[in-house]
């Protein structure tokens, strides 16, 4: 993140945590973390950078876009979206991005 900020200190950056993946939420990945832990760690890192002054860094919680309860309606196989699910994701991601304040200038 520091490298990006060196050249683009005011460019908005959005970090999206993992979307729900039923059946994989508690599975341990190669880094020794579950999706739940990955989301928590990612959100914590973003909050630290925000507290250190990065006002152009934003967090979108993937579970607000695809809650575990909605996954069957979005995914074909628990992970990959159906064609209809892609539209659902686009609408939800677009709405989330629309709530992020635009930079002043």
Biopython code that builds the backbone (N, CA, C, O; Angstrom):
import numpy as np
from Bio.PDB.StructureBuilder import StructureBuilder

atoms = [
    (1, "UNK", "N", (0.816, -1.181, 0.000)),
    (1, "UNK", "CA", (0.000, 0.000, 0.000)),
    (1, "UNK", "C", (0.866, 1.253, 0.000)),
    (1, "UNK", "O", (0.508, 2.248, -0.631)),
    (2, "UNK", "N", (1.987, 1.222, 0.689)),
    (2, "UNK", "CA", (2.856, 2.392, 0.734)),
    (2, "UNK", "C", (3.371, 2.761, -0.646)),
    (2, "UNK", "O", (3.499, 3.945, -0.958)),
    (3, "UNK", "N", (3.669, 1.774, -1.477)),
    (3, "UNK", "CA", (4.164, 2.055, -2.822)),
    (3, "UNK", "C", (3.105, 2.788, -3.636)),
    (3, "UNK", "O", (3.417, 3.740, -4.351)),
    (4, "UNK", "N", (1.861, 2.350, -3.529)),
    (4, "UNK", "CA", (0.771, 3.035, -4.232)),
    (4, "UNK", "C", (0.647, 4.457, -3.713)),
    (4, "UNK", "O", (0.524, 5.400, -4.495)),
    (5, "UNK", "N", (0.677, 4.611, -2.420)),
    (5, "UNK", "CA", (0.502, 5.932, -1.818)),
    (5, "UNK", "C", (1.669, 6.865, -2.115)),
    (5, "UNK", "O", (1.474, 8.079, -2.162)),
    (6, "UNK", "N", (2.873, 6.342, -2.317)),
    (6, "UNK", "CA", (4.013, 7.185, -2.671)),
    (6, "UNK", "C", (3.733, 7.975, -3.945)),
    (6, "UNK", "O", (4.059, 9.160, -4.029)),
    (7, "UNK", "N", (3.140, 7.331, -4.919)),
    (7, "UNK", "CA", (2.873, 7.993, -6.193)),
    (7, "UNK", "C", (1.481, 8.562, -6.327)),
    (7, "UNK", "O", (1.239, 9.439, -7.157)),
    (8, "UNK", "N", (0.556, 8.067, -5.509)),
    (8, "UNK", "CA", (-0.851, 8.470, -5.643)),
    (8, "UNK", "C", (-1.484, 8.631, -4.263)),
    (8, "UNK", "O", (-2.352, 7.846, -3.883)),
    (9, "UNK", "N", (-1.057, 9.636, -3.517)),
    (9, "UNK", "CA", (-1.493, 9.755, -2.122)),
    (9, "UNK", "C", (-2.988, 10.002, -1.935)),
    (9, "UNK", "O", (-3.531, 9.698, -0.873)),
    (10, "UNK", "N", (-3.658, 10.544, -2.939)),
    (10, "UNK", "CA", (-5.072, 10.888, -2.771)),
    (10, "UNK", "C", (-6.016, 10.034, -3.609)),
    (10, "UNK", "O", (-7.226, 10.260, -3.604)),
    (11, "UNK", "N", (-5.474, 9.060, -4.325)),
    (11, "UNK", "CA", (-6.306, 8.204, -5.158)),
    (11, "UNK", "C", (-7.121, 7.261, -4.276)),
    (11, "UNK", "O", (-6.559, 6.564, -3.431)),
    (12, "UNK", "N", (-8.431, 7.234, -4.467)),
    (12, "UNK", "CA", (-9.237, 6.323, -3.662)),
    (12, "UNK", "C", (-8.869, 4.862, -3.948)),
    (12, "UNK", "O", (-8.705, 4.456, -5.099)),
    (13, "UNK", "N", (-8.746, 4.104, -2.891)),
    (13, "UNK", "CA", (-8.482, 2.669, -2.980)),
    (13, "UNK", "C", (-9.546, 1.969, -2.149)),
    (13, "UNK", "O", (-9.794, 2.336, -1.000)),
    (14, "UNK", "N", (-10.167, 0.966, -2.738)),
    (14, "UNK", "CA", (-11.185, 0.192, -2.040)),
    (14, "UNK", "C", (-10.662, -1.220, -1.836)),
    (14, "UNK", "O", (-10.215, -1.876, -2.776)),
    (15, "UNK", "N", (-10.727, -1.673, -0.593)),
    (15, "UNK", "CA", (-10.367, -3.044, -0.255)),
    (15, "UNK", "C", (-11.670, -3.790, -0.007)),
    (15, "UNK", "O", (-12.468, -3.399, 0.844)),
    (16, "UNK", "N", (-11.875, -4.855, -0.749)),
    (16, "UNK", "CA", (-13.065, -5.695, -0.625)),
    (16, "UNK", "C", (-12.655, -6.996, 0.035)),
    (16, "UNK", "O", (-11.819, -7.729, -0.494)),
    (17, "UNK", "N", (-13.239, -7.289, 1.191)),
    (17, "UNK", "CA", (-12.919, -8.557, 1.830)),
    (17, "UNK", "C", (-13.617, -9.682, 1.090)),
    (17, "UNK", "O", (-14.479, -9.437, 0.246)),
    (18, "UNK", "N", (-13.253, -10.890, 1.399)),
    (18, "UNK", "CA", (-13.781, -12.067, 0.720)),
    (18, "UNK", "C", (-15.294, -12.141, 0.803)),
    (18, "UNK", "O", (-15.895, -11.866, 1.842)),
    (19, "UNK", "N", (-15.890, -12.518, -0.311)),
    (19, "UNK", "CA", (-17.325, -12.798, -0.336)),
    (19, "UNK", "C", (-17.566, -14.121, 0.377)),
    (19, "UNK", "O", (-16.641, -14.906, 0.583)),
    (20, "UNK", "N", (-18.808, -14.354, 0.747)),
    (20, "UNK", "CA", (-19.145, -15.617, 1.402)),
    (20, "UNK", "C", (-18.844, -16.787, 0.480)),
    (20, "UNK", "O", (-19.019, -16.701, -0.735)),
    (21, "UNK", "N", (-18.394, -17.868, 1.069)),
    (21, "UNK", "CA", (-18.149, -19.111, 0.334)),
    (21, "UNK", "C", (-18.568, -20.270, 1.239)),
    (21, "UNK", "O", (-17.733, -20.865, 1.919)),
    (22, "UNK", "N", (-19.856, -20.585, 1.242)),
    (22, "UNK", "CA", (-20.328, -21.663, 2.109)),
    (22, "UNK", "C", (-19.498, -22.929, 1.901)),
    (22, "UNK", "O", (-19.121, -23.266, 0.779)),
    (23, "UNK", "N", (-19.232, -23.601, 2.974)),
    (23, "UNK", "CA", (-18.405, -24.797, 2.896)),
    (23, "UNK", "C", (-16.926, -24.488, 2.974)),
    (23, "UNK", "O", (-16.107, -25.383, 3.181)),
    (24, "UNK", "N", (-16.580, -23.211, 2.808)),
    (24, "UNK", "CA", (-15.169, -22.812, 2.869)),
    (24, "UNK", "C", (-14.908, -21.799, 3.987)),
    (24, "UNK", "O", (-13.760, -21.428, 4.232)),
    (25, "UNK", "N", (-15.940, -21.363, 4.647)),
    (25, "UNK", "CA", (-15.809, -20.314, 5.661)),
    (25, "UNK", "C", (-14.821, -20.689, 6.765)),
    (25, "UNK", "O", (-14.049, -19.848, 7.224)),
    (26, "UNK", "N", (-14.848, -21.943, 7.184)),
    (26, "UNK", "CA", (-13.978, -22.380, 8.286)),
    (26, "UNK", "C", (-12.808, -23.237, 7.808)),
    (26, "UNK", "O", (-12.017, -23.715, 8.621)),
    (27, "UNK", "N", (-12.697, -23.431, 6.498)),
    (27, "UNK", "CA", (-11.579, -24.218, 5.964)),
    (27, "UNK", "C", (-10.290, -23.408, 6.078)),
    (27, "UNK", "O", (-10.269, -22.212, 5.786)),
    (28, "UNK", "N", (-9.237, -24.060, 6.498)),
    (28, "UNK", "CA", (-7.948, -23.392, 6.655)),
    (28, "UNK", "C", (-7.220, -23.386, 5.315)),
    (28, "UNK", "O", (-7.083, -24.424, 4.668)),
    (29, "UNK", "N", (-6.754, -22.203, 4.906)),
    (29, "UNK", "CA", (-6.048, -22.088, 3.633)),
    (29, "UNK", "C", (-4.547, -22.333, 3.815)),
    (29, "UNK", "O", (-4.100, -22.682, 4.908)),
    (30, "UNK", "N", (-3.786, -22.152, 2.759)),
    (30, "UNK", "CA", (-2.344, -22.425, 2.816)),
    (30, "UNK", "C", (-1.593, -21.471, 3.740)),
    (30, "UNK", "O", (-0.474, -21.765, 4.160)),
    (31, "UNK", "N", (-2.206, -20.325, 4.059)),
    (31, "UNK", "CA", (-1.592, -19.387, 5.000)),
    (31, "UNK", "C", (-1.983, -19.704, 6.443)),
    (31, "UNK", "O", (-1.568, -19.010, 7.371)),
    (32, "UNK", "N", (-2.786, -20.761, 6.624)),
    (32, "UNK", "CA", (-3.201, -21.159, 7.963)),
    (32, "UNK", "C", (-4.372, -20.359, 8.504)),
    (32, "UNK", "O", (-4.597, -20.324, 9.713)),
    (33, "UNK", "N", (-5.127, -19.710, 7.607)),
    (33, "UNK", "CA", (-6.252, -18.881, 8.032)),
    (33, "UNK", "C", (-7.540, -19.329, 7.362)),
    (33, "UNK", "O", (-7.522, -19.869, 6.256)),
    (34, "UNK", "N", (-8.657, -19.101, 8.041)),
    (34, "UNK", "CA", (-9.971, -19.334, 7.450)),
    (34, "UNK", "C", (-10.423, -18.055, 6.755)),
    (34, "UNK", "O", (-9.798, -17.006, 6.913)),
    (35, "UNK", "N", (-11.509, -18.139, 5.984)),
    (35, "UNK", "CA", (-12.048, -16.921, 5.367)),
    (35, "UNK", "C", (-12.483, -15.925, 6.436)),
    (35, "UNK", "O", (-12.308, -14.717, 6.277)),
    (36, "UNK", "N", (-13.047, -16.434, 7.520)),
    (36, "UNK", "CA", (-13.463, -15.557, 8.618)),
    (36, "UNK", "C", (-12.256, -14.798, 9.163)),
    (36, "UNK", "O", (-12.325, -13.587, 9.368)),
    (37, "UNK", "N", (-11.166, -15.498, 9.394)),
    (37, "UNK", "CA", (-9.942, -14.856, 9.903)),
    (37, "UNK", "C", (-9.342, -13.899, 8.871)),
    (37, "UNK", "O", (-8.841, -12.832, 9.226)),
    (38, "UNK", "N", (-9.393, -14.277, 7.617)),
    (38, "UNK", "CA", (-8.864, -13.422, 6.563)),
    (38, "UNK", "C", (-9.632, -12.110, 6.500)),
    (38, "UNK", "O", (-9.034, -11.040, 6.386)),
    (39, "UNK", "N", (-10.969, -12.191, 6.575)),
    (39, "UNK", "CA", (-11.776, -10.963, 6.569)),
    (39, "UNK", "C", (-11.429, -10.071, 7.759)),
    (39, "UNK", "O", (-11.262, -8.860, 7.614)),
    (40, "UNK", "N", (-11.326, -10.681, 8.924)),
    (40, "UNK", "CA", (-11.027, -9.923, 10.143)),
    (40, "UNK", "C", (-9.662, -9.256, 10.044)),
    (40, "UNK", "O", (-9.519, -8.080, 10.377)),
    (41, "UNK", "N", (-8.672, -9.990, 9.594)),
    (41, "UNK", "CA", (-7.308, -9.457, 9.482)),
    (41, "UNK", "C", (-7.239, -8.346, 8.439)),
    (41, "UNK", "O", (-6.580, -7.329, 8.656)),
    (42, "UNK", "N", (-7.907, -8.533, 7.328)),
    (42, "UNK", "CA", (-7.924, -7.514, 6.279)),
    (42, "UNK", "C", (-8.584, -6.234, 6.791)),
    (42, "UNK", "O", (-8.053, -5.140, 6.599)),
    (43, "UNK", "N", (-9.724, -6.370, 7.431)),
    (43, "UNK", "CA", (-10.428, -5.200, 7.968)),
    (43, "UNK", "C", (-9.572, -4.489, 9.012)),
    (43, "UNK", "O", (-9.520, -3.259, 9.041)),
    (44, "UNK", "N", (-8.909, -5.250, 9.861)),
    (44, "UNK", "CA", (-8.041, -4.657, 10.882)),
    (44, "UNK", "C", (-6.910, -3.857, 10.229)),
    (44, "UNK", "O", (-6.599, -2.750, 10.667)),
    (45, "UNK", "N", (-6.302, -4.412, 9.192)),
    (45, "UNK", "CA", (-5.206, -3.728, 8.505)),
    (45, "UNK", "C", (-5.684, -2.423, 7.867)),
    (45, "UNK", "O", (-4.995, -1.405, 7.936)),
    (46, "UNK", "N", (-6.862, -2.457, 7.247)),
    (46, "UNK", "CA", (-7.402, -1.237, 6.645)),
    (46, "UNK", "C", (-7.663, -0.186, 7.719)),
    (46, "UNK", "O", (-7.335, 0.986, 7.531)),
    (47, "UNK", "N", (-8.246, -0.592, 8.835)),
    (47, "UNK", "CA", (-8.523, 0.364, 9.914)),
    (47, "UNK", "C", (-7.235, 0.985, 10.470)),
    (47, "UNK", "O", (-7.212, 2.168, 10.811)),
    (48, "UNK", "N", (-6.173, 0.194, 10.561)),
    (48, "UNK", "CA", (-4.889, 0.734, 11.027)),
    (48, "UNK", "C", (-4.398, 1.808, 10.061)),
    (48, "UNK", "O", (-4.001, 2.893, 10.486)),
    (49, "UNK", "N", (-4.423, 1.514, 8.776)),
    (49, "UNK", "CA", (-3.966, 2.494, 7.786)),
    (49, "UNK", "C", (-4.843, 3.745, 7.787)),
    (49, "UNK", "O", (-4.348, 4.856, 7.601)),
    (50, "UNK", "N", (-6.137, 3.561, 7.997)),
    (50, "UNK", "CA", (-7.026, 4.719, 8.090)),
    (50, "UNK", "C", (-6.677, 5.569, 9.319)),
    (50, "UNK", "O", (-6.633, 6.796, 9.235)),
    (51, "UNK", "N", (-6.430, 4.918, 10.446)),
    (51, "UNK", "CA", (-6.059, 5.665, 11.656)),
    (51, "UNK", "C", (-4.724, 6.384, 11.487)),
    (51, "UNK", "O", (-4.484, 7.419, 12.109)),
    (52, "UNK", "N", (-3.871, 5.836, 10.654)),
    (52, "UNK", "CA", (-2.576, 6.477, 10.391)),
    (52, "UNK", "C", (-2.693, 7.621, 9.387)),
    (52, "UNK", "O", (-1.698, 8.261, 9.046)),
    (53, "UNK", "N", (-3.908, 7.872, 8.920)),
    (53, "UNK", "CA", (-4.135, 9.044, 8.094)),
    (53, "UNK", "C", (-4.549, 8.814, 6.660)),
    (53, "UNK", "O", (-4.731, 9.782, 5.922)),
    (54, "UNK", "N", (-4.704, 7.582, 6.235)),
    (54, "UNK", "CA", (-5.101, 7.339, 4.842)),
    (54, "UNK", "C", (-6.605, 7.535, 4.705)),
    (54, "UNK", "O", (-7.394, 6.615, 4.920)),
    (55, "UNK", "N", (-6.977, 8.747, 4.344)),
    (55, "UNK", "CA", (-8.394, 9.109, 4.213)),
    (55, "UNK", "C", (-9.011, 8.625, 2.898)),
    (55, "UNK", "O", (-10.230, 8.664, 2.731)),
    (56, "UNK", "N", (-8.180, 8.178, 1.979)),
    (56, "UNK", "CA", (-8.676, 7.719, 0.682)),
    (56, "UNK", "C", (-8.766, 6.195, 0.611)),
    (56, "UNK", "O", (-9.030, 5.640, -0.456)),
    (57, "UNK", "N", (-8.549, 5.522, 1.730)),
    (57, "UNK", "CA", (-8.632, 4.065, 1.787)),
    (57, "UNK", "C", (-9.990, 3.678, 2.364)),
    (57, "UNK", "O", (-10.398, 4.181, 3.411)),
    (58, "UNK", "N", (-10.676, 2.788, 1.676)),
    (58, "UNK", "CA", (-12.038, 2.409, 2.070)),
    (58, "UNK", "C", (-12.148, 0.890, 2.138)),
    (58, "UNK", "O", (-11.449, 0.165, 1.431)),
    (59, "UNK", "N", (-13.030, 0.436, 2.996)),
    (59, "UNK", "CA", (-13.253, -0.994, 3.193)),
    (59, "UNK", "C", (-14.685, -1.338, 2.843)),
    (59, "UNK", "O", (-15.621, -0.659, 3.266)),
    (60, "UNK", "N", (-14.850, -2.398, 2.066)),
    (60, "UNK", "CA", (-16.171, -2.965, 1.809)),
    (60, "UNK", "C", (-16.133, -4.402, 2.305)),
    (60, "UNK", "O", (-15.317, -5.206, 1.854)),
    (61, "UNK", "N", (-17.005, -4.707, 3.215)),
    (61, "UNK", "CA", (-17.102, -6.050, 3.778)),
    (61, "UNK", "C", (-17.811, -6.955, 2.778)),
    (61, "UNK", "O", (-18.976, -6.733, 2.447)),
    (62, "UNK", "N", (-17.110, -7.969, 2.304)),
    (62, "UNK", "CA", (-17.683, -8.888, 1.326)),
    (62, "UNK", "C", (-18.947, -9.572, 1.790)),
    (62, "UNK", "O", (-19.791, -9.937, 0.972)),
    (63, "UNK", "N", (-19.093, -9.751, 3.101)),
    (63, "UNK", "CA", (-20.308, -10.388, 3.624)),
    (63, "UNK", "C", (-21.524, -9.483, 3.522)),
    (63, "UNK", "O", (-22.652, -9.968, 3.600)),
    (64, "UNK", "N", (-21.326, -8.173, 3.349)),
    (64, "UNK", "CA", (-22.471, -7.302, 3.128)),
    (64, "UNK", "C", (-22.950, -7.410, 1.679)),
    (64, "UNK", "O", (-24.101, -7.098, 1.373)),
    (65, "UNK", "N", (-22.063, -7.850, 0.799)),
    (65, "UNK", "CA", (-22.431, -8.015, -0.610)),
    (65, "UNK", "C", (-23.058, -9.377, -0.860)),
    (65, "UNK", "O", (-24.060, -9.491, -1.566)),
    (66, "UNK", "N", (-22.466, -10.394, -0.282)),
    (66, "UNK", "CA", (-23.004, -11.751, -0.399)),
    (66, "UNK", "C", (-22.961, -12.406, 0.978)),
    (66, "UNK", "O", (-21.984, -13.071, 1.325)),
    (67, "UNK", "N", (-24.016, -12.217, 1.755)),
    (67, "UNK", "CA", (-24.080, -12.934, 3.022)),
    (67, "UNK", "C", (-24.155, -14.443, 2.766)),
    (67, "UNK", "O", (-24.617, -14.875, 1.710)),
    (68, "UNK", "N", (-23.711, -15.222, 3.716)),
    (68, "UNK", "CA", (-23.735, -16.682, 3.567)),
    (68, "UNK", "C", (-25.144, -17.148, 3.191)),
    (68, "UNK", "O", (-25.299, -18.056, 2.375)),
    (69, "UNK", "N", (-26.161, -16.534, 3.781)),
    (69, "UNK", "CA", (-27.551, -16.938, 3.508)),
    (69, "UNK", "C", (-27.971, -16.683, 2.061)),
    (69, "UNK", "O", (-28.890, -17.340, 1.571)),
    (70, "UNK", "N", (-27.326, -15.753, 1.370)),
    (70, "UNK", "CA", (-27.657, -15.432, -0.030)),
    (70, "UNK", "C", (-26.828, -16.210, -1.039)),
    (70, "UNK", "O", (-27.119, -16.178, -2.235)),
    (71, "UNK", "N", (-25.812, -16.897, -0.579)),
    (71, "UNK", "CA", (-24.848, -17.511, -1.495)),
    (71, "UNK", "C", (-25.500, -18.472, -2.480)),
    (71, "UNK", "O", (-25.128, -18.492, -3.653)),
    (72, "UNK", "N", (-26.447, -19.253, -2.037)),
    (72, "UNK", "CA", (-27.086, -20.224, -2.935)),
    (72, "UNK", "C", (-27.827, -19.529, -4.072)),
    (72, "UNK", "O", (-27.991, -20.107, -5.147)),
    (73, "UNK", "N", (-28.273, -18.299, -3.848)),
    (73, "UNK", "CA", (-28.981, -17.551, -4.889)),
    (73, "UNK", "C", (-28.015, -16.887, -5.866)),
    (73, "UNK", "O", (-28.411, -16.503, -6.967)),
    (74, "UNK", "N", (-26.744, -16.751, -5.466)),
    (74, "UNK", "CA", (-25.759, -16.042, -6.290)),
    (74, "UNK", "C", (-24.815, -17.003, -6.999)),
    (74, "UNK", "O", (-24.434, -16.771, -8.147)),
    (75, "UNK", "N", (-24.440, -18.072, -6.324)),
    (75, "UNK", "CA", (-23.420, -18.985, -6.843)),
    (75, "UNK", "C", (-24.017, -20.231, -7.484)),
    (75, "UNK", "O", (-25.057, -20.733, -7.059)),
    (76, "UNK", "N", (-23.341, -20.712, -8.506)),
    (76, "UNK", "CA", (-23.733, -21.958, -9.153)),
    (76, "UNK", "C", (-23.256, -23.160, -8.351)),
    (76, "UNK", "O", (-23.917, -24.198, -8.312)),
    (77, "UNK", "N", (-22.091, -23.006, -7.709)),
    (77, "UNK", "CA", (-21.442, -24.145, -7.058)),
    (77, "UNK", "C", (-20.911, -23.800, -5.666)),
    (77, "UNK", "O", (-20.042, -24.500, -5.145)),
    (78, "UNK", "N", (-21.419, -22.745, -5.072)),
    (78, "UNK", "CA", (-20.933, -22.316, -3.777)),
    (78, "UNK", "C", (-19.752, -21.367, -3.846)),
    (78, "UNK", "O", (-19.293, -20.867, -2.819)),
    (79, "UNK", "N", (-19.256, -21.114, -5.053)),
    (79, "UNK", "CA", (-18.092, -20.242, -5.211)),
    (79, "UNK", "C", (-18.192, -19.348, -6.446)),
    (79, "UNK", "O", (-17.892, -18.157, -6.374)),
    (80, "UNK", "N", (-18.608, -19.912, -7.570)),
    (80, "UNK", "CA", (-18.640, -19.163, -8.831)),
    (80, "UNK", "C", (-20.064, -18.683, -9.107)),
    (80, "UNK", "O", (-21.009, -19.468, -9.029)),
    (81, "UNK", "N", (-20.222, -17.395, -9.431)),
    (81, "UNK", "CA", (-21.571, -16.869, -9.652)),
    (81, "UNK", "C", (-22.208, -17.406, -10.931)),
    (81, "UNK", "O", (-21.533, -17.679, -11.924)),
    (82, "UNK", "N", (-23.517, -17.546, -10.872)),
    (82, "UNK", "CA", (-24.295, -17.846, -12.063)),
    (82, "UNK", "C", (-24.348, -16.575, -12.908)),
    (82, "UNK", "O", (-23.958, -15.511, -12.427)),
    (83, "UNK", "N", (-24.819, -16.656, -14.148)),
    (83, "UNK", "CA", (-24.985, -15.418, -14.928)),
    (83, "UNK", "C", (-25.887, -14.414, -14.202)),
    (83, "UNK", "O", (-25.602, -13.216, -14.205)),
    (84, "UNK", "N", (-26.961, -14.885, -13.588)),
    (84, "UNK", "CA", (-27.827, -13.991, -12.830)),
    (84, "UNK", "C", (-27.104, -13.463, -11.592)),
    (84, "UNK", "O", (-27.288, -12.309, -11.204)),
    (85, "UNK", "N", (-26.283, -14.310, -10.978)),
    (85, "UNK", "CA", (-25.518, -13.911, -9.810)),
    (85, "UNK", "C", (-24.519, -12.813, -10.128)),
    (85, "UNK", "O", (-24.226, -11.973, -9.277)),
    (86, "UNK", "N", (-23.996, -12.810, -11.340)),
    (86, "UNK", "CA", (-23.075, -11.749, -11.736)),
    (86, "UNK", "C", (-23.779, -10.396, -11.739)),
    (86, "UNK", "O", (-23.189, -9.384, -11.361)),
    (87, "UNK", "N", (-25.043, -10.381, -12.167)),
    (87, "UNK", "CA", (-25.812, -9.134, -12.132)),
    (87, "UNK", "C", (-26.081, -8.702, -10.689)),
    (87, "UNK", "O", (-26.006, -7.516, -10.366)),
    (88, "UNK", "N", (-26.394, -9.666, -9.832)),
    (88, "UNK", "CA", (-26.609, -9.359, -8.414)),
    (88, "UNK", "C", (-25.336, -8.757, -7.829)),
    (88, "UNK", "O", (-25.387, -7.733, -7.148)),
    (89, "UNK", "N", (-24.195, -9.392, -8.095)),
    (89, "UNK", "CA", (-22.914, -8.878, -7.592)),
    (89, "UNK", "C", (-22.632, -7.482, -8.131)),
    (89, "UNK", "O", (-22.221, -6.596, -7.382)),
    (90, "UNK", "N", (-22.849, -7.287, -9.409)),
    (90, "UNK", "CA", (-22.595, -5.968, -10.007)),
    (90, "UNK", "C", (-23.459, -4.905, -9.345)),
    (90, "UNK", "O", (-22.973, -3.819, -9.030)),
    (91, "UNK", "N", (-24.739, -5.208, -9.131)),
    (91, "UNK", "CA", (-25.629, -4.236, -8.481)),
    (91, "UNK", "C", (-25.173, -3.929, -7.063)),
    (91, "UNK", "O", (-25.144, -2.768, -6.655)),
    (92, "UNK", "N", (-24.817, -4.960, -6.315)),
    (92, "UNK", "CA", (-24.422, -4.761, -4.922)),
    (92, "UNK", "C", (-23.071, -4.062, -4.803)),
    (92, "UNK", "O", (-22.891, -3.195, -3.948)),
    (93, "UNK", "N", (-22.125, -4.436, -5.656)),
    (93, "UNK", "CA", (-20.819, -3.774, -5.629)),
    (93, "UNK", "C", (-20.967, -2.320, -6.076)),
    (93, "UNK", "O", (-20.361, -1.423, -5.490)),
    (94, "UNK", "N", (-21.765, -2.092, -7.104)),
    (94, "UNK", "CA", (-21.999, -0.721, -7.561)),
    (94, "UNK", "C", (-22.601, 0.142, -6.472)),
    (94, "UNK", "O", (-22.194, 1.289, -6.289)),
    (95, "UNK", "N", (-23.572, -0.401, -5.744)),
    (95, "UNK", "CA", (-24.189, 0.349, -4.643)),
    (95, "UNK", "C", (-23.169, 0.643, -3.543)),
    (95, "UNK", "O", (-23.134, 1.749, -3.006)),
    (96, "UNK", "N", (-22.341, -0.347, -3.210)),
    (96, "UNK", "CA", (-21.319, -0.156, -2.172)),
    (96, "UNK", "C", (-20.318, 0.911, -2.596)),
    (96, "UNK", "O", (-19.939, 1.762, -1.792)),
    (97, "UNK", "N", (-19.893, 0.871, -3.839)),
    (97, "UNK", "CA", (-18.940, 1.875, -4.326)),
    (97, "UNK", "C", (-19.588, 3.258, -4.369)),
    (97, "UNK", "O", (-18.920, 4.269, -4.149)),
    (98, "UNK", "N", (-20.886, 3.296, -4.651)),
    (98, "UNK", "CA", (-21.598, 4.571, -4.694)),
    (98, "UNK", "C", (-21.682, 5.249, -3.333)),
    (98, "UNK", "O", (-21.886, 6.461, -3.259)),
    (99, "UNK", "N", (-21.527, 4.487, -2.262)),
    (99, "UNK", "CA", (-21.567, 5.064, -0.913)),
    (99, "UNK", "C", (-20.208, 5.601, -0.464)),
    (99, "UNK", "O", (-20.104, 6.222, 0.594)),
    (100, "UNK", "N", (-19.188, 5.367, -1.251)),
    (100, "UNK", "CA", (-17.835, 5.843, -0.900)),
    (100, "UNK", "C", (-17.721, 7.289, -1.365)),
    (100, "UNK", "O", (-17.998, 7.594, -2.525)),
    (101, "UNK", "N", (-17.317, 8.176, -0.467)),
    (101, "UNK", "CA", (-17.225, 9.586, -0.852)),
    (101, "UNK", "C", (-16.167, 9.820, -1.923)),
    (101, "UNK", "O", (-15.097, 9.212, -1.907)),
    (102, "UNK", "N", (-16.488, 10.705, -2.846)),
    (102, "UNK", "CA", (-15.541, 11.064, -3.901)),
    (102, "UNK", "C", (-14.472, 11.973, -3.324)),
    (102, "UNK", "O", (-14.728, 12.720, -2.379)),
    (103, "UNK", "N", (-13.280, 11.910, -3.887)),
    (103, "UNK", "CA", (-12.213, 12.792, -3.384)),
    (103, "UNK", "C", (-12.534, 14.249, -3.674)),
    (103, "UNK", "O", (-13.172, 14.575, -4.675)),
    (104, "UNK", "N", (-12.093, 15.092, -2.804)),
    (104, "UNK", "CA", (-12.253, 16.545, -3.006)),
    (104, "UNK", "C", (-11.155, 17.036, -3.941)),
    (104, "UNK", "O", (-10.031, 16.534, -3.924)),
    (105, "UNK", "N", (-11.492, 17.987, -4.723)),
    (105, "UNK", "CA", (-10.430, 18.532, -5.559)),
    (105, "UNK", "C", (-10.956, 19.081, -6.765)),
    (105, "UNK", "O", (-10.199, 19.587, -7.594)),
]
sb = StructureBuilder()
sb.init_structure("model")
sb.init_model(0)
sb.init_chain("A")
sb.init_seg("    ")
for serial, (resi, resn, name, xyz) in enumerate(atoms, 1):
    if name == "N":
        sb.init_residue(resn, " ", resi, " ")
    sb.init_atom(name, np.array(xyz, "f"), 0.0, 1.0, " ", f" {name:<3s}", serial, name[0])
structure = sb.get_structure()
